């Protein structure tokens, strides 16, 4: 009778040899061949972007449900700062919805109280010297509000943190739009970012992360579900730390329709290989690198 430990070790060795070889991806690389129901899947824009950057990233997160390692917050992390800024502006902007005069002055009056409320709602941990550091963040947000592009003259806030559910090119989608303004030309959709660079998109035909999914999706759902009959004239990412527009997006309907169709095919065929963009930008902040072990082995695939 063979030793079961030896059998298990031999099987593991065979799997690793194949993974590190030039053979095509198999079930250990996300090509499981088990179909997923398109109708039962519900995507957020970030989930679709992840799938479009590297199918395995979405597979590891949404199908395998591999949890990221979490640590206690001892500093104001980028993600926590982002949530704090978003929450603060949501609270403040809700108080000026519909105003089309002295809106910025009103926002500045509400800012301090909104920030304190945001701290409570986000369960901000005890941080060293927070009293002084709070003032730094309030200064940043004041400068952001005063920036010309934050809320231009003649515009008014229509709604903030607006949730939606609907269909986008045959896919079920859900999400939250940070802010919608009313302008003389139509609606403007704003997505806040705390970074100084626009977010990476899904892979385009040149294998670059330049296909934006989020804002075109927001635009279509705003016109069809949230505000039917109204036109979205503008959609852009806005940096809360730099106080400027990072990127305006219209969307390539043909490319987006093809992307959605590719998503359906992947679901129907169970094909989610480790397949990041050519520059491996999708790998830079991916939490699943220990599982996929992308590295140099992808060059052999």
ChimeraX attribute file (.defattr): number of C-alpha atoms within 10 A of each C-alpha:
attribute: neighborCount
match mode: 1-to-1
recipient: residues
	/A:1	3
	/A:2	6
	/A:3	7
	/A:4	9
	/A:5	9
	/A:6	10
	/A:7	11
	/A:8	11
	/A:9	11
	/A:10	12
	/A:11	12
	/A:12	11
	/A:13	12
	/A:14	11
	/A:15	14
	/A:16	12
	/A:17	12
	/A:18	14
	/A:19	22
	/A:20	17
	/A:21	14
	/A:22	13
	/A:23	11
	/A:24	12
	/A:25	21
	/A:26	17
	/A:27	15
	/A:28	15
	/A:29	19
	/A:30	21
	/A:31	20
	/A:32	15
	/A:33	15
	/A:34	12
	/A:35	13
	/A:36	17
	/A:37	9
	/A:38	16
	/A:39	10
	/A:40	9
	/A:41	12
	/A:42	15
	/A:43	18
	/A:44	16
	/A:45	19
	/A:46	15
	/A:47	19
	/A:48	22
	/A:49	23
	/A:50	23
	/A:51	23
	/A:52	28
	/A:53	29
	/A:54	22
	/A:55	22
	/A:56	26
	/A:57	29
	/A:58	21
	/A:59	22
	/A:60	18
	/A:61	17
	/A:62	15
	/A:63	11
	/A:64	11
	/A:65	10
	/A:66	13
	/A:67	11
	/A:68	10
	/A:69	6
	/A:70	6
	/A:71	6
	/A:72	6
	/A:73	12
	/A:74	10
	/A:75	12
	/A:76	17
	/A:77	10
	/A:78	11
	/A:79	10
	/A:80	15
	/A:81	16
	/A:82	18
	/A:83	15
	/A:84	24
	/A:85	24
	/A:86	20
	/A:87	21
	/A:88	25
	/A:89	25
	/A:90	18
	/A:91	20
	/A:92	23
	/A:93	24
	/A:94	16
	/A:95	16
	/A:96	20
	/A:97	16
	/A:98	16
	/A:99	15
	/A:100	14
	/A:101	13
	/A:102	10
	/A:103	22
	/A:104	21
	/A:105	12
	/A:106	15
	/A:107	21
	/A:108	18
	/A:109	12
	/A:110	18
	/A:111	21
	/A:112	18
	/A:113	13
	/A:114	21
	/A:115	23
	/A:116	14
	/A:117	17
	/A:118	22
	/A:119	17
	/A:120	11
	/A:121	12
	/A:122	14
	/A:123	11
	/A:124	15
	/A:125	14
	/A:126	11
	/A:127	12
	/A:128	11
	/A:129	8
	/A:130	12
	/A:131	9
	/A:132	9
	/A:133	13
	/A:134	15
	/A:135	12
	/A:136	12
	/A:137	16
	/A:138	17
	/A:139	12
	/A:140	16
	/A:141	23
	/A:142	18
	/A:143	17
	/A:144	20
	/A:145	21
	/A:146	16
	/A:147	16
	/A:148	13
	/A:149	13
	/A:150	18
	/A:151	16
	/A:152	14
	/A:153	14
	/A:154	11
	/A:155	18
	/A:156	22
	/A:157	22
	/A:158	19
	/A:159	19
	/A:160	21
	/A:161	19
	/A:162	14
	/A:163	11
	/A:164	15
	/A:165	16
	/A:166	17
	/A:167	16
	/A:168	19
	/A:169	15
	/A:170	13
	/A:171	19
	/A:172	16
	/A:173	20
	/A:174	18
	/A:175	19
	/A:176	15
	/A:177	20
	/A:178	19
	/A:179	20
	/A:180	23
	/A:181	21
	/A:182	19
	/A:183	18
	/A:184	10
	/A:185	10
	/A:186	12
	/A:187	24
	/A:188	22
	/A:189	23
	/A:190	22
	/A:191	21
	/A:192	20
	/A:193	21
	/A:194	19
	/A:195	15
	/A:196	15
	/A:197	14
	/A:198	16
	/A:199	14
	/A:200	17
	/A:201	20
	/A:202	25
	/A:203	23
	/A:204	17
	/A:205	11
	/A:206	9
	/A:207	15
	/A:208	19
	/A:209	23
	/A:210	15
	/A:211	22
	/A:212	22
	/A:213	23
	/A:214	24
	/A:215	22
	/A:216	21
	/A:217	20
	/A:218	24
	/A:219	23
	/A:220	18
	/A:221	21
	/A:222	23
	/A:223	15
	/A:224	16
	/A:225	13
	/A:226	17
	/A:227	12
	/A:228	11
	/A:229	10
	/A:230	12
	/A:231	16
	/A:232	22
	/A:233	15
	/A:234	19
	/A:235	22
	/A:236	19
	/A:237	21
	/A:238	25
	/A:239	21
	/A:240	27
	/A:241	18
	/A:242	18
	/A:243	21
	/A:244	16
	/A:245	21
	/A:246	18
	/A:247	13
	/A:248	15
	/A:249	15
	/A:250	14
	/A:251	17
	/A:252	12
	/A:253	11
	/A:254	8
	/A:255	13
	/A:256	19
	/A:257	14
	/A:258	12
	/A:259	21
	/A:260	18
	/A:261	15
	/A:262	13
	/A:263	19
	/A:264	18
	/A:265	15
	/A:266	21
	/A:267	18
	/A:268	15
	/A:269	14
	/A:270	18
	/A:271	24
	/A:272	25
	/A:273	22
	/A:274	22
	/A:275	23
	/A:276	25
	/A:277	18
	/A:278	12
	/A:279	11
	/A:280	16
	/A:281	14
	/A:282	22
	/A:283	18
	/A:284	9
	/A:285	8
	/A:286	13
	/A:287	16
	/A:288	18
	/A:289	13
	/A:290	8
	/A:291	13
	/A:292	20
	/A:293	14
	/A:294	18
	/A:295	10
	/A:296	9
	/A:297	13
	/A:298	17
	/A:299	10
	/A:300	11
	/A:301	14
